[in-house]
Amino acid sequence: MPGKYADLHVHSIYSDGTYSPEEIVRQAVQNEVGLLAVCDHNVIEGSLKTEPLARAAGIRFVRGVEIDSMLLGVDAHILCYGADFSNGPLLSAIRHARARLDWMSDELLNRMLPDYPQLSAEAYAAFPMDSALGGWK
């Protein structure tokens, strides 16, 4: 029997979520989700890796991505459903958004360095990311 709920805004460990694709599908099955979309920030790996697992579990799946975009100086989030991940311009926009988000993080750190001498740009650059914790460095 298909699930009776939909969850169309899930984040995985590939952006700022804490569940792997396997855990997302397990939770979806347990919570009777019959329609699912993984919409990670500026990356497509979570959606691509969850899709076959969801379909194997009998869950309808919609490819998605959440693209960060600057609108009048504000970070606006654009949800893209039914995404064609072979579309070159779309992939370029996603990569650009990811690079801009990383640049913004670097800039924030650089602005903080004068006021927080305990911070280090080198330590930040070398920080080993643990994707199970969610988020970014």
Secondary structure, 3 states (H helix, E strand, C coil): CCCCEEEEEECCCCCCCCCCHHHHHHHHHHCCEEEEEECCECCCHHHHHHHHHHHHCCCEEEEEEEEEEEECCEEEEEEEECCCCCCHHHHHHHHHHHHHHHHHHHHHHHHHCCCCCCCCHHHHHHCCCCHHHCCCC
